[in-house]
């Protein structure tokens, strides 16, 4: 009786969790719908956004210069959380940036930041070197003096030409200030303590981790080989019409409903448990995507659908093992335990290899490819959790309340053959 009571309580808790997660995913929390599906930003193909066209101030920029500019803008977009933004070369001297989910083009330009050039000048205003001479700039944390406390600082690494220019500059300005300016705005004014000839330097001050990272980002972005002037700013509509979006949503709903029905008809009580876990999975997926402010596009939706398929596939593997365990004459509790244990290596192998591919896509891809990788990675992790842990808890709870016939789980009774004259069979 105690076991039955605990099972009933566990199932009630799982029902409350499923309903709570589903409600949160559908409507969110509070008046603003936090963590709900409506808070998930949609990409250009689903909701439109803004387009910005930049033109190089240089009359005939080289392909290398344009590639550098594209890379710098792309990194700024990623740091702003616009992972679904698209950045491409247009003609020989223009760059087109498309940012989804933004209604005002001017605010987008302001938030993206001005792509200005960086310069190092002495106290008289003489330019010593530019951002093009910077190879890398990054925030680091450590002691900058012997016995000193650990603190954030900005580490600079110069190109070969930049190292020579910086050595000359610091040699001539020991004890003086070198101003680091973004266009006419001074962003830092470090004092030169000693001549620096190894091509590396650090900028210290009363930095927080955030301010050191911000300065490092500004310096890296200042490596732009030329000024970029804004030529066009426009709002663009969704690439897919509203009818196409509605049709896609209906198709997704029908597809999920068919999967739920298939699992229920084929695996019966086990399928019911899988459907229950799948509802929890889909709700968790929506909540997580909303919480991390992911921008959702069609490739991102494809990643979600693929992970749904993997979640169902994991359950199918488990349930087939479960049926085998019943055939071997195991009790229901033992069959549940053994089936999950036996299926785990196959589930992990399939999911981990796909997760590795998704991680590679995220780090090497850009724009919508990153969006696909994000939704797929989240989906894989959540689906493994629900398939391995939630489904098992539900089935154990159902078994615990007295549902014990193997036929209810789409499993056949074990066959026991009669012993012949020659002895036991």
C-alpha positions, 0 to 999 in steps of 0.5 A: 500500500505504501508503494501504491501511495508513493506511486500515486503521489509521484504521478500527481506531481508529474501531472502538475509539472506537465500542466505547469510547464505547458501553461508557462510555455503557452502563456508565459509568466506575468503580464508580459508573458515571460518564458512563454512562446510569444517571447521567443524572437522570430527571424527575418523569414518569420517576422521581418526586421531591418536591413542596413547597407554600409559602404566602405569609405575606401574607394577600392577596398581589397577582398581581404579588407572586405573580409575583415570588415565582414568578420568584425561586424559578424562578431559584433552581431553575435555579441549583441545576441543577434545570432540569426542576423545575416551579414553579406558582401554587396558589390565590391565595397558594400556590406548588407546586414539584416537583423530580425525582430527589430522594428526601428532601423535607426535604433538597430544602427545605434545598438549595433554601434558605429563601426569607427576606426581606432587610433593611438595618438600621443599627447600632441595628437600625432597618430602613432598607429591604428586599429589595423595594427592590432592582431588581437585584444582580449580581457584577462584576469590576473596580477599586473604587478609583483605581489599585486591583487588579481584584477581584470585588464585588457591584453593587446597583441600587435601585428608585425608592423604594429609591434615595430610602430608600438615599440617606437611609440612607447620608447618615445613616450615613456612616462607619458599618456598614449590616447586610444581613440575611436574616431574623435572619442577617447576610450582609454588613456593609459600611461606608458611605464616602459618601452614595449618591444615584444609586440604585446601590451596590457592596459590596466585601470579600475576595470570590472570584468564587463568594462575590460571586455567592452574595451577589448571588444571596442579595440578589436572592432577598431581594427576595421580597415576603413570607415563604414558609412550607413547608406540605407536603413529600411524595415523589411517584412517577413520573407514568408507570408502570414499564410505560409507561417500559419500553414507551417504551424498547422503542419507541425501541430498535425505532425506532433499529434500523429506522433503522439497517436502512433506511440499510444496505439503501438505501445499503449501504456508505454506510449501514453508515458512517452506522450506525457514525457514528450509534452514535458519535453516540448514545454521545456524546449519552448521555455528554454528558448524563451529564457535564452532569447533565441531568435527562431527561424525555419532552420531553428524549427527544423532543429526542434523537429529533428530533436523531437524525432530523436526523443521519440526514437529513444523511447522506441528503443527503450520500449522494444527492449522492455518487450524483450525483457517481458518475453524473458519472463522478467517482472514488470519492475525488473523489465522497466529497470533492465530495458532502460539500462540496456537502451542507454548506450544506444541512446547516448551514442546516437545523441552524443554524436549528433550533439557533437555535430551541432556544437561544430556547426555552432562554432564554425557556422554563422547566422541561421546555421547557428540558430539550427545548431542552438535549437538542435543542441537544446533539443537533444539535451532536453529529449535525453532527460525526458526520455531517460528520466521522465518516461521511466518515472511515469512508467514506474508510477503506472506499474506501482499503482497496479497496472501489471498486465504485459498486454497493456504495455504491448508486450506478449506473455512469456512463453513457457514450453512443456518439458518433454520425455527427455527432460526439462526444456 
